[in-house]
Amino acid sequence: MLSNSLNFLLMHLKIIPSFLMLFVSALTFSQEATEIYLFDLVKSDSTFIISNPKNISLNEGYDNQPSFTEDGTAILFSSSRKGQTDIARYDILGDYRNWITNTDANEYSPTSYPNKKKYFTCVRLEQDGEQLLYKYSYKKKEPVVLIPNLKVGYYVWFNNKSLVSFVLGEIETLQVSNFKFKIKYPIQENIGRSINKVPSSISFGNELISFISKSHEVSEIYIINPVSSETKYLVDAIEGSEDFTWTLDGTILMGKDNKIFKFKTGEDKNWSPIVIESELPIQNITRLVVSPDGKKIAIVVKEELK
């Protein structure tokens, strides 16, 4: 399993020598591990309650970067096996997991391809260090590169013709790739890894993206129009936290240590903790994502030591 720091290093290296790959493989079993839990998410007055935890990864090592399929019936996530990272799928109703990639490359950040149930996308890190965004078919067809010569780290689909991505370089940038017009252009720099679509409840029909800006001493959460680049400040991010998600009513959720905090623009003045009903030793909360219907939340936590 790769720690966040080692994973970050790998995703920044342009060329990875063979001896370093062997070194990384040896570390896979000694670094801090993560698991993914699925919870119920219930709105209660002006706050939320998280309950009924279920470990959906059940895998020693790195399990991370969960995303719900568009219909909300499954979760895609990165998962380590045999010294590398592949993509797994968890069926919520059937309560089972299966592997959906099996390549020599390491694959990260899986997401459903918009309006196309037969496909998903993920970042693929090759043995030689090449890192590109690919489109995969569930029918095991040969995957195809979506954006040549662009080192995508994280991303979100703006719509089925446009993608907004965190691009690695000397300075991390937020870039738009428009497949219809075959153009790409940067819209921000010095950003964090968490990029999310803004729910329609506060975007008023506009398609907006939210991100963490690291251009100032304190990290800040903004929303941006990818077409016009118009931005709006929302709130300072929680210190030490890199990830956030949205509920359907327009509340931002961020995790830190063993707590999850909420902030709703126009209502809240400060972040406040929400209730997590669980006897599990939930700790080191990082990534989190809410289901399309708003009733579930997937949370990445530190793997409990056996």
Secondary structure, DSSP 8 states (H G I E B T S, - for coil): ---HHHHHHHHH-S---HHHHHHHHHHTTTS--EEEEEEEEEEETTEEEEEEEEES---SS-EEEEEE-TTSSEEEEEEEETTEEEEEEEETTTTEEEE----SSEEEEEEE-TT-TTEEEEEEE-TTS-EEEEEEETT----EESSTT--EEEEEEEETTEEEEEE-SSS-EEEEEETTTTEEEEEEESEEEEEEE--HHHHTT---EEEEE-SSSS-EEEEE-TTT--EEEEEE--TT---EEE-TTSEEEEEETTEEEEEETTT-SS-EE-EEE--S---S---EEE-TTSSEEEEEEE----
